[in-house]
Structure formats: structure tokens, C-alpha cells
Amino acid sequence: MKILVLLLLTILPIRAWEIPKSCDQLVVGIAKTWNSSYLKVTLYERTRSGWVVVGQPANGRIGKNGLAWGLGIHPFLSAPHLKHEGDGRSPAGVFQLGDAYGIHKSIRKHRGLSYHRVTSRDLWVEDSASPRYNCHIRLDHEPSTTWEKKAQMRQNDYPHSLKLYIGHNTAHKSKPAKPNGGSAIFFHIWRNAGKSATSGCTTLPEPNLRYLISKINPNKNPLYVLLPQAEYTKRKAEWKLP
């Protein structure tokens, strides 16, 4: 039986990975190089004739040290860099987009997108040794320990007052996040009018972030593609990118 399976593998062509056909909405971020902290973000939607641009592209910032391959839905890749906790790089690859978080009572969004109004009891775990690493936790009490206070999502820091989760190294019920693989990756408001890079997130001007969040439709299986220009060009045809 094993011989038959091996024979079939040598005869049958291996199907190349590509953007899932169920994805009808794609956010594309392209940086100049692996080490650049600047990028341009464009929203696309799939039509019968192909991908079309929605709205206007926006300039943004990413990790201060550029990009490293992250853990998303794309094939595993590690060279020239593999994302790890605290490396100052944003995860490159293809990622699912999750819920929105913010301090505001309400935001403009698609009715299917979950929005969590963040309070002092909302934590995001960046402790790699924790079984809840890279997870959102809502406490039933006010944070009291140093660990809890350090993990608070609400830090009186306006650039973090509105976020959209990027599914890098996401934990699942049957599969926890990879220890030290990188955590707390979001879209959020850029700092110092774009003069500051990030620790790994993607940041945009507030009007552009609000517009992007308002357009994200979970029913269209939205994904985020983040790559340096040369890598995007290299994989565009195979991955069926815009």
C-alpha cells in the first residue's frame, strides 16, 4: 500500500498553494524590502472579471526591523527570516482577519464583524509561557497582578484605541499558538503621524483604518497579504494574487 501511495505521489502533480476561492476580499500590504518599515495597503474585492481595487490605497507602517515570515494560512516558509516574539518584525504571508477591538462605544462596521469594546479587564496574552499565549482574555475582576496589568489591552494609548486582529500564530481549541512565535498582531492607528514604526503590527492613518474596518465583510472570508515587493512579484501568479 505504501509503495502504491508513493507511486501515485510521483505521478500526480502537486497542486500549488493559492488564495482560497472562498476569499472574495483581500487586503494587500506591500513593503519595498524585507527590512523596510513602510508599506502601501490596498483593499481588493473579487468580481467575475477578477480582483478590483476598493477605495484608495493608503500608506502605513510596519515593524521597525521590517518583515519576517509569519504563521498564517500560506505554506510554511522561514528564509530569510522567521517571525518570533520581540524581533521587531511584522509577519509576512497570508492571514485571516479577525474581530475589531476598541475603546469606542460603537464603530462603523459590517453587521457580521464582531466588535469588542475594550475595558480595563480585557487582556491580550503576550507571555509565551502561558497556555493562553496570543489569546484575548476578559477578566471577571480588575487586574491586580503585575502579569495582568502588563497584558491589559487598554493602556491610555490612543493609537491602540481601535484595532483589527491579524491572524498570525492564532491559537485554536486543538492547537495552541506556537511558543515564542509572535503575538498581538493587529491593524491599528499609526503613531506620530506615521513617523514611528511598530513592534510588529500594521498601522494606518485613523481615517484609512476606520474605512478599512467598515469594509471588512466576514462573509467574504477576508484575508491579509503582507509581503515585500520582490516576494509579492515572485508569488503573484502561483498564489493568484491581484
KOLDO-320718 format. One record per residue: residue in three letters; x, y, z of N, C-alpha, C in turn. Coordinates in steps of 0.1 Angstrom, whole numbers, plus 2048, in hexadecimal, padded with zeros to 3 digits. Atoms other than C-alpha are relative to their C-alpha. Example, Ala and Ser with C-alpha at 12.3 -4.5 7.8 and 13.67 -1.06 7.14 Angstrom:
Ala / 809 / 7F4 / 800 / 87B / 7D3 / 84E / 809 / 80C / 800 $
Ser / 7F7 / 7F5 / 800 / 889 / 7F5 / 847 / 7F8 / 80B / 808 $
This chain:
Met / 808 / 7F4 / 800 / 800 / 800 / 800 / 809 / 80D / 800 $
Lys / 7F7 / 7F5 / 800 / 81C / 818 / 809 / 807 / 803 / 7F3 $
Ile / 7FA / 7FE / 80D / 82D / 811 / 7E8 / 7F7 / 806 / 7F6 $
Leu / 80A / 7FA / 809 / 80D / 819 / 7D5 / 7FE / 80F / 803 $
Val / 802 / 7F2 / 7FD / 809 / 83A / 7E8 / 80C / 808 / 7FB $
Leu / 7F4 / 7F9 / 805 / 82D / 844 / 7E0 / 800 / 801 / 7F1 $
Leu / 800 / 800 / 80E / 828 / 83A / 7BC / 7F6 / 80B / 7FB $
Leu / 80A / 7F6 / 803 / 809 / 850 / 7BA / 805 / 80E / 802 $
Leu / 7FB / 7F3 / 7FD / 81B / 86D / 7C9 / 80A / 804 / 7F5 $
Thr / 7F6 / 7FD / 80B / 836 / 86B / 7AE / 7F9 / 802 / 7F3 $
Ile / 807 / 7FF / 80D / 81C / 869 / 792 / 7F7 / 80D / 800 $
Leu / 80A / 7F5 / 800 / 801 / 882 / 79E / 807 / 80D / 803 $
Pro / 7FA / 7F3 / 7FE / 80B / 8A7 / 79C / 7FC / 806 / 80E $
Ile / 803 / 7FA / 7F3 / 80D / 8B9 / 7BE / 7FA / 80E / 7FD $
Arg / 807 / 7F3 / 802 / 7F4 / 8D6 / 7BE / 807 / 80B / 808 $
Ala / 7FA / 7F5 / 7FA / 804 / 8F7 / 7C5 / 7F6 / 807 / 809 $
Trp / 809 / 7F9 / 7F7 / 7F6 / 90B / 7E2 / 7FC / 80D / 7FA $
Glu / 805 / 7F3 / 806 / 7E0 / 929 / 7D9 / 7F6 / 805 / 80A $
Ile / 80A / 7FA / 7F8 / 7C8 / 941 / 7E9 / 7F3 / 7F8 / 7FF $
Pro / 80C / 808 / 801 / 7A9 / 92D / 7F2 / 7F5 / 807 / 7F8 $
Lys / 80B / 7FB / 808 / 78C / 931 / 7DA / 7F5 / 806 / 808 $
Ser / 80A / 7FA / 7F8 / 776 / 939 / 7F7 / 803 / 80E / 805 $
Cys / 7FC / 7F3 / 7FC / 789 / 959 / 7FD / 7FC / 80A / 7F5 $
Asp / 804 / 7F6 / 809 / 778 / 976 / 7EC / 804 / 80E / 804 $
Gln / 7FB / 7F3 / 7FB / 789 / 992 / 7FF / 80E / 7FF / 805 $
Leu / 7F2 / 801 / 7FE / 7AE / 998 / 801 / 806 / 80D / 804 $
Val / 7F9 / 7F4 / 7FC / 7C2 / 9B2 / 814 / 80F / 7FD / 7FD $
Val / 7F2 / 803 / 804 / 7E5 / 9B4 / 804 / 809 / 80B / 805 $
Gly / 7F6 / 7F7 / 7FC / 802 / 9C5 / 815 / 80E / 7FC / 7FA $
Ile / 7F4 / 802 / 807 / 822 / 9C9 / 801 / 80B / 809 / 805 $
Ala / 7F5 / 7F8 / 7FC / 843 / 9D5 / 810 / 80B / 7FF / 7F5 $
Lys / 7F6 / 800 / 80A / 861 / 9DE / 7FB / 80A / 7F4 / 801 $
Thr / 7F7 / 80B / 7FE / 879 / 9C4 / 80A / 7FD / 7F9 / 80D $
Trp / 802 / 807 / 7F3 / 87B / 9AB / 827 / 803 / 809 / 80C $
Asn / 7FC / 7F7 / 7F4 / 88B / 9C6 / 83D / 7F9 / 80D / 800 $
Ser / 807 / 7F3 / 800 / 874 / 9E3 / 834 / 7F5 / 800 / 80B $
Ser / 80B / 7FE / 7F7 / 85B / 9F0 / 84E / 7F5 / 808 / 7FA $
Tyr / 80B / 7F9 / 807 / 846 / A02 / 834 / 7F9 / 7F7 / 7F7 $
Leu / 808 / 808 / 80A / 82A / 9F3 / 81F / 7F5 / 808 / 7FB $
Lys / 80D / 7FB / 805 / 80C / 9FA / 80A / 7F6 / 7F5 / 801 $
Val / 80B / 80A / 7FE / 7EB / 9E9 / 812 / 7F5 / 803 / 7F7 $
Thr / 80B / 7FF / 80A / 7D0 / 9E3 / 7F8 / 7F6 / 7F5 / 803 $
Leu / 80B / 80A / 7FE / 7AE / 9D2 / 7FC / 7FB / 7FC / 7F2 $
Tyr / 805 / 805 / 80C / 7A2 / 9BC / 7E0 / 7F4 / 7F7 / 803 $
Glu / 80C / 80A / 800 / 781 / 9A9 / 7D9 / 800 / 7F9 / 7F3 $
Arg / 800 / 809 / 80C / 77D / 98C / 7C2 / 7F2 / 802 / 7F8 $
Thr / 80C / 800 / 808 / 764 / 990 / 7A5 / 801 / 7F5 / 7F5 $
Arg / 800 / 80B / 80B / 75C / 97A / 787 / 80C / 803 / 7F6 $
Ser / 7F5 / 7FD / 809 / 777 / 98C / 773 / 80E / 800 / 807 $
Gly / 7F4 / 800 / 7F9 / 791 / 98A / 78F / 800 / 809 / 80C $
Trp / 7FF / 7F7 / 7F4 / 79E / 99F / 7AC / 7FF / 80E / 7FC $
Val / 802 / 7F2 / 802 / 794 / 9C3 / 7AD / 804 / 808 / 80D $
Val / 7FC / 7F8 / 7F4 / 7A1 / 9DF / 7C4 / 7F4 / 807 / 805 $
Val / 80B / 7F9 / 7F9 / 789 / 9ED / 7DE / 806 / 80B / 808 $
Gly / 7FB / 7F4 / 7F9 / 78F / A10 / 7EA / 80E / 804 / 7FB $
Gln / 7F3 / 7FB / 803 / 7B1 / A20 / 7EA / 80B / 7F9 / 808 $
Pro / 7F5 / 806 / 7F8 / 7D2 / A0F / 7F3 / 805 / 80A / 80B $
Ala / 7FB / 7F8 / 7F5 / 7E1 / A1C / 814 / 80E / 7FD / 804 $
Asn / 7F3 / 803 / 7FB / 804 / A20 / 820 / 800 / 7FC / 80F $
Gly / 800 / 805 / 7F2 / 80D / A0F / 841 / 80D / 7FD / 805 $
Arg / 7F3 / 804 / 7FA / 828 / A03 / 858 / 7FF / 7F2 / 806 $
Ile / 7FF / 80E / 7FB / 833 / 9E0 / 863 / 80B / 7FF / 80A $
Gly / 7F5 / 801 / 7F6 / 84E / 9D2 / 87A / 80C / 808 / 7FD $
Lys / 7F4 / 7F8 / 802 / 86C / 9E7 / 880 / 80C / 7F9 / 7F9 $
Asn / 7F6 / 808 / 806 / 882 / 9CB / 874 / 7FB / 7F9 / 7F3 $
Gly / 805 / 805 / 80C / 86C / 9C3 / 856 / 7F7 / 7F4 / 801 $
Leu / 809 / 80B / 801 / 85D / 9A1 / 84E / 807 / 7F3 / 803 $
Ala / 7FB / 80E / 7FE / 861 / 97C / 857 / 7F4 / 7F7 / 7FD $
Trp / 80B / 809 / 803 / 84D / 95E / 84C / 7F8 / 7FD / 80C $
Gly / 809 / 803 / 7F5 / 82F / 959 / 863 / 7FA / 7F3 / 7FF $
Leu / 808 / 80C / 800 / 818 / 93D / 86B / 7F2 / 803 / 7FD $
Gly / 80E / 7FD / 804 / 7F8 / 941 / 857 / 7FB / 7F4 / 7F8 $
Ile / 806 / 80B / 807 / 7E6 / 92C / 83D / 808 / 7FD / 7F3 $
His / 7F7 / 803 / 80B / 802 / 92E / 823 / 809 / 7F4 / 804 $
Pro / 7F6 / 80A / 7FD / 81C / 912 / 820 / 80B / 805 / 809 $
Phe / 7F5 / 7FC / 7F6 / 837 / 912 / 83B / 80C / 804 / 7F8 $
Leu / 7F3 / 7FB / 806 / 855 / 926 / 831 / 808 / 807 / 80B $
Ser / 7F8 / 7FA / 7F5 / 872 / 932 / 846 / 80B / 809 / 7FC $
Ala / 7F4 / 7F8 / 805 / 88D / 942 / 831 / 7FB / 80D / 7F8 $
Pro / 7F4 / 7FD / 7F8 / 89A / 95D / 833 / 7FE / 802 / 80F $
His / 803 / 7FE / 7F2 / 888 / 963 / 854 / 7F3 / 7F8 / 804 $
Leu / 80C / 806 / 7FB / 86F / 950 / 86A / 7FC / 808 / 80C $
Lys / 805 / 7F8 / 7F6 / 859 / 965 / 881 / 801 / 7FA / 80E $
His / 800 / 805 / 7F2 / 85F / 961 / 8A7 / 7FD / 80C / 809 $
Glu / 804 / 7F6 / 7F6 / 854 / 974 / 8C6 / 80B / 80A / 802 $
Gly / 7F7 / 7F5 / 7FD / 865 / 996 / 8CA / 80B / 803 / 7F6 $
Asp / 7F6 / 7FD / 80B / 878 / 997 / 8A9 / 7FE / 80D / 7F9 $
Gly / 803 / 7F3 / 807 / 869 / 9B8 / 89E / 7FD / 7FF / 7F2 $
Arg / 803 / 802 / 80D / 85E / 9A9 / 87E / 7F1 / 7FC / 7FF $
Ser / 80D / 804 / 803 / 83B / 9A6 / 86F / 7FF / 7F3 / 7F9 $
Pro / 801 / 80D / 807 / 82F / 984 / 863 / 7FC / 801 / 7F2 $
Ala / 803 / 801 / 80E / 830 / 97E / 83E / 7F8 / 7F4 / 7FD $
Gly / 808 / 80B / 804 / 818 / 967 / 82D / 7F2 / 803 / 7FD $
Val / 80E / 7FE / 802 / 7F3 / 962 / 82A / 7F8 / 7FC / 80D $
Phe / 806 / 802 / 7F3 / 7DD / 965 / 849 / 7F1 / 803 / 800 $
Gln / 80F / 7FD / 7FE / 7B8 / 964 / 853 / 7FF / 80D / 808 $
Leu / 803 / 7F4 / 7F8 / 7A9 / 984 / 860 / 7F5 / 7FC / 80A $
Gly / 809 / 803 / 7F6 / 797 / 982 / 881 / 7F7 / 80B / 805 $
Asp / 809 / 7F6 / 7FB / 783 / 998 / 898 / 806 / 80E / 802 $
Ala / 7FC / 7F3 / 7FE / 785 / 9BD / 89E / 7FF / 803 / 80F $
Tyr / 7FF / 7FD / 7F1 / 78E / 9CB / 8C1 / 802 / 810 / 801 $
Gly / 7FE / 7F2 / 7FE / 78C / 9EF / 8CE / 7FA / 805 / 80D $
Ile / 805 / 7FA / 7F4 / 784 / A07 / 8E9 / 7F2 / 807 / 7FE $
His / 80B / 7F8 / 804 / 767 / A17 / 8D6 / 7F3 / 7F8 / 803 $
Lys / 80D / 807 / 7FD / 742 / A0F / 8DF / 7FC / 7F8 / 7F3 $
Ser / 804 / 807 / 80D / 73C / A06 / 8BA / 809 / 805 / 7F5 $
Ile / 7F8 / 7FC / 80B / 74E / A07 / 899 / 7F8 / 7FD / 7F3 $
Arg / 806 / 803 / 80D / 743 / A07 / 874 / 806 / 7F2 / 7FB $
Lys / 7FB / 80D / 804 / 746 / 9E2 / 869 / 7F5 / 7F8 / 7FA $
His / 80A / 809 / 805 / 735 / 9C6 / 857 / 7F9 / 7F9 / 80C $
Arg / 807 / 806 / 7F5 / 71A / 9B6 / 86C / 805 / 7F2 / 804 $
Gly / 7FA / 80D / 7FD / 72C / 995 / 86B / 80D / 800 / 807 $
Leu / 7F3 / 7FF / 7F9 / 74D / 9A2 / 879 / 7FE / 802 / 80F $
Ser / 801 / 7FF / 7F2 / 750 / 99D / 89E / 809 / 80C / 805 $
Tyr / 7F9 / 7F5 / 7FA / 75A / 9BC / 8B2 / 800 / 7FF / 80F $
His / 7FF / 801 / 7F1 / 767 / 9BA / 8D6 / 804 / 80E / 805 $
Arg / 7FC / 7F4 / 7F9 / 766 / 9DA / 8EA / 809 / 7FD / 80C $
Val / 7F5 / 804 / 7F7 / 786 / 9D7 / 8FE / 7FF / 808 / 80D $
Thr / 7FF / 7FA / 7F2 / 786 / 9DE / 924 / 80D / 7FD / 807 $
Ser / 7F4 / 803 / 7F9 / 7A0 / 9DC / 93E / 802 / 7F1 / 803 $
Arg / 800 / 80F / 7FD / 797 / 9B7 / 942 / 804 / 7F8 / 7F4 $
Asp / 7FC / 807 / 80C / 7A1 / 9AE / 91F / 80F / 7FE / 7FE $
Leu / 7F1 / 803 / 801 / 7C3 / 99D / 91B / 803 / 7FA / 7F3 $
Trp / 7FB / 808 / 80B / 7D7 / 991 / 8FD / 80D / 7FA / 805 $
Val / 7F4 / 807 / 7FA / 7F1 / 977 / 908 / 80C / 7FF / 7F7 $
Glu / 7F3 / 801 / 808 / 814 / 97C / 8FB / 80B / 7F8 / 808 $
Asp / 7F7 / 809 / 7F8 / 824 / 965 / 915 / 801 / 7F3 / 7F9 $
Ser / 7FE / 80C / 808 / 832 / 949 / 900 / 7FE / 7F3 / 809 $
Ala / 801 / 80C / 7F8 / 832 / 931 / 91E / 7F2 / 7FD / 805 $
Ser / 80D / 802 / 7FC / 80D / 935 / 924 / 7F8 / 7F7 / 7F7 $
Pro / 808 / 809 / 809 / 7F4 / 91B / 917 / 7F6 / 809 / 7F8 $
Arg / 809 / 7F7 / 807 / 7DF / 939 / 90C / 808 / 80A / 7F7 $
Tyr / 7F7 / 7F8 / 808 / 7FC / 948 / 8F7 / 7F8 / 804 / 7F3 $
Asn / 806 / 7FA / 80C / 7EF / 95F / 8DB / 7F1 / 7FE / 800 $
Cys / 80F / 801 / 7FF / 7CB / 95E / 8E8 / 7FA / 80C / 807 $
His / 807 / 7F5 / 7F9 / 7B2 / 978 / 8F3 / 7F9 / 7FA / 80C $
Ile / 807 / 804 / 7F4 / 7A6 / 974 / 917 / 7F9 / 80C / 806 $
Arg / 808 / 7F6 / 7F9 / 78B / 987 / 929 / 7FF / 7FC / 80E $
Leu / 800 / 804 / 7F2 / 790 / 986 / 94F / 7F2 / 803 / 806 $
Asp / 80C / 7FD / 7F9 / 773 / 985 / 967 / 803 / 809 / 80D $
His / 7FC / 7F7 / 7F5 / 786 / 99D / 97E / 80A / 80A / 7FA $
Glu / 7F6 / 7F6 / 804 / 79C / 9BC / 97B / 80E / 7FA / 801 $
Pro / 7F3 / 805 / 7FF / 7C0 / 9B3 / 973 / 807 / 804 / 80D $
Ser / 7F9 / 7FE / 7F3 / 7D5 / 9B0 / 993 / 80E / 7FC / 800 $
Thr / 7F2 / 804 / 800 / 7F5 / 99E / 98B / 808 / 807 / 7F5 $
Thr / 7F8 / 7F9 / 80A / 812 / 9AB / 977 / 7FE / 7F9 / 7F3 $
Trp / 802 / 807 / 80C / 80C / 990 / 95D / 7F3 / 805 / 7F9 $
Glu / 80C / 7FB / 806 / 7E8 / 99B / 958 / 800 / 80E / 7FB $
Lys / 7FF / 7F2 / 804 / 7F0 / 9C0 / 957 / 808 / 801 / 7F3 $
Lys / 7F7 / 7FF / 80C / 80B / 9BA / 93D / 7F9 / 7FC / 7F4 $
Ala / 807 / 806 / 80C / 7F3 / 9A7 / 926 / 7F3 / 808 / 7FD $
Gln / 80C / 7F8 / 803 / 7D7 / 9C2 / 927 / 801 / 806 / 7F2 $
Met / 801 / 7FA / 80D / 7CB / 9CC / 905 / 7FE / 80F / 800 $
Arg / 803 / 7F2 / 7FF / 7C0 / 9EE / 911 / 80B / 806 / 808 $
Gln / 7F4 / 7FA / 7FA / 7E0 / A02 / 919 / 800 / 80F / 7FF $
Asn / 800 / 7F1 / 802 / 7D4 / A26 / 914 / 809 / 805 / 7F5 $
Asp / 7F7 / 7FD / 80B / 7E6 / A26 / 8F3 / 7F7 / 800 / 7F4 $
Tyr / 80A / 7FF / 80B / 7D1 / A34 / 8D7 / 803 / 7F8 / 7F4 $
Pro / 7FE / 808 / 80C / 7E2 / A22 / 8BA / 7FA / 7F2 / 801 $
His / 806 / 80D / 7FE / 7D5 / A02 / 8CA / 7F1 / 800 / 803 $
Ser / 80E / 7FF / 7FC / 7B2 / A0F / 8CF / 7F6 / 7F9 / 7F6 $
Leu / 808 / 807 / 80A / 7A6 / 9FD / 8AF / 809 / 7F6 / 7F9 $
Lys / 7F8 / 80A / 805 / 7B3 / 9DC / 8A3 / 7F8 / 7F6 / 7F7 $
Leu / 806 / 80B / 808 / 7AC / 9C0 / 889 / 80A / 7F5 / 801 $
Tyr / 7F6 / 80B / 7FE / 7BB / 99E / 891 / 805 / 7FA / 7F3 $
Ile / 7FA / 807 / 80B / 7D3 / 98F / 879 / 804 / 7F2 / 805 $
Gly / 7FF / 80D / 7FB / 7D3 / 969 / 87C / 80E / 7F9 / 7FF $
His / 7F2 / 806 / 800 / 7F9 / 962 / 880 / 801 / 7F8 / 80D $
Asn / 7FE / 809 / 7F4 / 801 / 944 / 897 / 7F4 / 7FF / 809 $
Thr / 80C / 801 / 7F8 / 7DD / 941 / 8A1 / 7FE / 7F3 / 807 $
Ala / 802 / 80C / 7F8 / 7D4 / 929 / 8BC / 7F2 / 7FB / 7FD $
His / 80D / 806 / 802 / 7B7 / 910 / 8B6 / 7FE / 7F6 / 80C $
Lys / 804 / 809 / 7F5 / 7A5 / 8F8 / 8CE / 80A / 7F4 / 800 $
Ser / 7F8 / 80C / 800 / 7BA / 8DB / 8C2 / 80F / 803 / 7FD $
Lys / 7F2 / 7FC / 803 / 7DA / 8EE / 8BA / 803 / 80E / 806 $
Pro / 7FC / 7F4 / 7FB / 7E9 / 908 / 8D0 / 80A / 808 / 7F7 $
Ala / 7F7 / 7F8 / 807 / 7FE / 925 / 8C3 / 80E / 7FA / 802 $
Lys / 7F2 / 804 / 7FF / 823 / 91C / 8BC / 807 / 808 / 80A $
Pro / 7F9 / 7F8 / 7F6 / 837 / 927 / 8DA / 80B / 808 / 7FA $
Asn / 7F6 / 7F7 / 805 / 84D / 945 / 8D2 / 7FE / 803 / 7F1 $
Gly / 802 / 7FE / 80F / 83E / 946 / 8AF / 7FB / 80E / 7FD $
Gly / 805 / 7F2 / 803 / 831 / 96A / 8B3 / 7F2 / 801 / 803 $
Ser / 80E / 7FE / 7FB / 811 / 978 / 8C1 / 7FB / 80E / 7FF $
Ala / 806 / 7F3 / 800 / 7F9 / 995 / 8C2 / 803 / 808 / 7F4 $
Ile / 7FE / 7F9 / 80D / 7FA / 99E / 89D / 7F3 / 806 / 7FC $
Phe / 80C / 7F9 / 804 / 7E0 / 9B8 / 893 / 803 / 80A / 7F5 $
Phe / 800 / 7F2 / 807 / 7D8 / 9D4 / 87B / 7FC / 809 / 80C $
His / 805 / 7F6 / 7F7 / 7D6 / 9F3 / 891 / 805 / 80E / 7FB $
Ile / 7FD / 7F2 / 804 / 7DA / A19 / 88E / 80F / 803 / 801 $
Trp / 7F2 / 7FD / 800 / 7FC / A25 / 885 / 804 / 80A / 80A $
Arg / 7FB / 7F7 / 7F6 / 812 / A38 / 89D / 808 / 80B / 7FB $
Asn / 7F8 / 7F4 / 804 / 821 / A5B / 89A / 7FE / 803 / 7F1 $
Ala / 803 / 7FD / 80E / 80F / A60 / 878 / 809 / 7F8 / 7F7 $
Gly / 7F9 / 809 / 809 / 822 / A43 / 86A / 80F / 801 / 801 $
Lys / 7F2 / 7FF / 7FE / 844 / A4D / 876 / 806 / 7F4 / 808 $
Ser / 7FB / 80B / 7F8 / 847 / A2F / 88D / 7FC / 7F2 / 7FA $
Ala / 803 / 80E / 805 / 84A / A0A / 882 / 7F9 / 7F9 / 80C $
Thr / 807 / 808 / 7F6 / 83A / 9EE / 897 / 809 / 7F5 / 805 $
Ser / 7F9 / 80C / 7FB / 845 / 9CF / 8AA / 7FC / 7F4 / 7F8 $
Gly / 804 / 80B / 808 / 833 / 9B9 / 891 / 7F2 / 801 / 7FA $
Cys / 80E / 7FD / 806 / 810 / 9C7 / 88A / 801 / 807 / 7F3 $
Thr / 801 / 7F7 / 80B / 805 / 9D9 / 86B / 7F7 / 80C / 804 $
Thr / 808 / 7F4 / 7FC / 7FA / 9FD / 871 / 7FD / 808 / 7F4 $
Leu / 805 / 7F7 / 80A / 7E6 / A15 / 85C / 7FB / 80D / 806 $
Pro / 807 / 7F4 / 7FB / 7D9 / A38 / 85F / 7F2 / 7FD / 804 $
Glu / 80D / 804 / 7FB / 7B9 / A37 / 873 / 7F5 / 800 / 7F6 $
Pro / 80B / 800 / 80A / 7A2 / A41 / 856 / 800 / 7F3 / 7F7 $
Asn / 7FF / 80C / 809 / 7B0 / A25 / 841 / 7FD / 7F3 / 807 $
Leu / 803 / 80C / 7F8 / 7AE / A0B / 85D / 7F1 / 7FF / 802 $
Arg / 80F / 801 / 7FE / 78A / A14 / 864 / 7F9 / 7FC / 7F3 $
Tyr / 806 / 804 / 80D / 782 / A11 / 83F / 802 / 7F1 / 7FE $
Leu / 7FD / 80E / 802 / 793 / 9F0 / 83D / 7F7 / 7F7 / 808 $
Ile / 808 / 808 / 7F7 / 781 / 9E2 / 85B / 7F1 / 800 / 7FC $
Ser / 80E / 7FF / 805 / 760 / 9EF / 84D / 7FD / 7F7 / 7F4 $
Lys / 802 / 808 / 80C / 765 / 9DB / 82E / 802 / 7F1 / 802 $
Ile / 7FD / 80E / 7FE / 770 / 9BA / 83D / 7F3 / 7F8 / 802 $
Asn / 80C / 808 / 7FF / 755 / 9A0 / 837 / 804 / 7F2 / 803 $
Pro / 7FC / 80E / 7FD / 75A / 97F / 849 / 7FA / 7F5 / 7F7 $
Asn / 807 / 80A / 809 / 742 / 96E / 830 / 809 / 7FE / 7F3 $
Lys / 7F7 / 801 / 80C / 75D / 974 / 815 / 80D / 7FA / 803 $
Asn / 7F4 / 806 / 7FC / 778 / 962 / 828 / 80C / 809 / 7FE $
Pro / 7F5 / 7F7 / 803 / 78F / 980 / 829 / 80E / 7FB / 805 $
Leu / 7F2 / 804 / 7FC / 7B5 / 97A / 82A / 809 / 80C / 7FE $
Tyr / 7F6 / 7F5 / 801 / 7D3 / 990 / 82F / 80D / 7FA / 7FA $
Val / 7F4 / 804 / 806 / 7F1 / 98B / 818 / 80B / 80B / 803 $
Leu / 7F5 / 7F6 / 7FD / 811 / 99C / 824 / 80D / 7FA / 7FC $
Leu / 7F4 / 805 / 806 / 831 / 998 / 810 / 809 / 80C / 7FB $
Pro / 7F8 / 7F6 / 807 / 84F / 9AB / 803 / 7FE / 7FF / 7F1 $
Gln / 804 / 800 / 80E / 84C / 9B5 / 7DF / 806 / 7F5 / 7F8 $
Ala / 7FA / 80B / 808 / 864 / 99C / 7D1 / 7F9 / 7F2 / 802 $
Glu / 807 / 80D / 7FD / 853 / 97F / 7E3 / 7F2 / 800 / 7FB $
Tyr / 80D / 7FF / 806 / 831 / 98B / 7D8 / 800 / 7FD / 7F1 $
Thr / 7FE / 802 / 80E / 83D / 98C / 7B4 / 803 / 7F2 / 7FD $
Lys / 7FC / 80D / 802 / 84C / 96A / 7B7 / 7F4 / 7F6 / 802 $
Arg / 80B / 809 / 7FD / 82C / 95A / 7C5 / 7F2 / 804 / 7FB $
Lys / 80D / 7FB / 805 / 811 / 96E / 7B4 / 7F8 / 7F6 / 7F8 $
Ala / 806 / 809 / 809 / 809 / 955 / 799 / 7FC / 7F3 / 807 $
Glu / 803 / 80D / 7F9 / 80B / 935 / 7AE / 7F6 / 802 / 80B $
Trp / 809 / 7FE / 7F5 / 7F8 / 943 / 7CB / 7F3 / 807 / 7FC $
Lys / 80C / 7FA / 806 / 7DE / 954 / 7B4 / 7FD / 80D / 808 $
Leu / 802 / 7F3 / 7FA / 7E4 / 977 / 7C3 / 7FC / 80A / 7F6 $
Pro / 804 / 7F5 / 80A / 7D6 / 997 / 7B4 / 80B / 806 / 7F8 $
